[in-house]
């Protein structure tokens, strides 16, 4: 499912707020697995679309360390996603969720897979109203829009 070119954002600040909220939520999973065996290594905002690239790795205890890069859209079915929806979608990886998609772009020399299947659908228990917009939640997340380990032990915040 392609990310819409012009997502229906309620204000120009909506996308940066959403990116900040997703980065803050995923930062908690740098030291604890978000889904076995994956730890979050980074959450990089996409400059040209309403999406983030999430970098995962298999963690310090794994014999074979490898990275997985997923392009996660921040708009699904015409609605802006919350940080909870993105985090919950990534947790589904631990339940054997398979990701199918293109690897047409690269980050850090590795292919980036489309992770849109992890976050498709409407929010559970809610209706498709503008109240799902993170701008209307009352809180303005502070902090950076992303982070990434450039080298082991060297965390860079965006």
N, C-alpha and C positions, 0 to 999 in steps of 0.2 A: 504494500500500500504506500504510494508516494506521499511525501509530506506536501501539503498545499503550499503553493508559492506565496499566497497572500493569506496567512491565517487570520481568522477573525479575532483580533486582539482588541480588548476594550480600551486600551490606551498605549501610547508609545513606551511606557514604563512596564507594561505587562510582561513582555518577554524577559527583560533583565531581572525582574522580580522572580519569575519562574525559574530562571537559570540559577539565581542565588539560592533559592529554596531547595532545588535539586542538588546543588553542590553541597549545601550544608547537610542535607539528609544523607547523602552518600559518603561524606567525610567520616561518618561514624563507622563505616565498614572498611576502613583502611587497616585496622588492627584486629577485627573480628570478621569472619567470613560472612558475606551477604548470602551466599548459597555454596554449600560444599562443592568443590574445593576452592571457590572463587573469592578473592579479596579485591576490593576496589583499589585501583592504582591511580585513577584519575577520572575527572569529569570535565571535559573540554567543551566550551560553548562553540557552536558552529557559527561562523560569521555570516553565511549567506542564507541560512534557513532557520526555521524554528525547531532546532534540534540540539542535542548534545552528543558528543562521542564519549562513551564510557569505556575506560580501560580497565580490564580485569586481569588478574594473574592468579596462578594456582597456589600461591602462598609460600611461606618460608619453610614449611615442613615437607613440601612435595619433593620427591626425587627429581622428577623432570619438571622444570619450571617453564611455563609457556604463557604467552599473553593472548588475550581475546579482546578485540575492539568492536564495540557495537554502536551503531548510529541509532539513537533513540529519539523519535519525534516528540515534540512537546505539545502537539496538537493532534487529536484523534477524533474522528467523526465530527469535525468542526468545533470541538471544544478544547480549551486549553487544559492540559493535564496538570495534576497536582504532583508535588514531590512524593507523596504517599503512593500514588499510582505508579510512578516510575520505579520507586523502591520495591513495591510489591511485585511488579513485573519482573524485575531482576531476580527477586527471590524465587520465582518460578523456575529459574535455571536449575535449582537444586532438586526439582522434581522431575528431571529428565526432559524438560521442554527442549524441543529441537528448534533450531533457528535456520530458516531457509531464506536465502536472499542473495543479492549481488554483493560482490566485493570489489566494486568499481573504483573505490578510492582507497587511499592508503594513509596511515598515520604512524609515525615513528618507524617507518619502513615495513609495517605489517598491514595486511588487508583489513578493511573495516566492513563488518557484516551489518546488514540492515536488521535492526532489532525491533521493527515496528510491530511484529506479531506479539511481542511481550506486552504491549500497552494499547492494543486496539480495543474498541468498545467503549461504551458509556460508563461513567462512574457507577459503582454498585450502590444501590439504595437511594439514588438521587434522580432527579429529573434533568432533562436537557434545558436548563435555564442558564441565564447569565450569572447565577450565583456560584457556578463552579469556577468562575474566573478568580485566580489568586489575588487580583487587585482588590477584590471586594471582601476579602477575609479580614480586613482591618489591620493586619500586621504587615509591616514592610521589612522583609528579611534584610538584615545588614550583612555585609561581608562580600567576599569575592564571588564572581560568577563561575569560577572553575578552579581546578587544581590538577597537578600532574607531577609525578615523580620523574624528573628529567634523568636522574641517576639514582641508584639505590641510596637512600638516606637523604636525598636532596629534593625536598618538596617545594614546588613553585606554585604560588597562588596567582590567579588571573583576576 
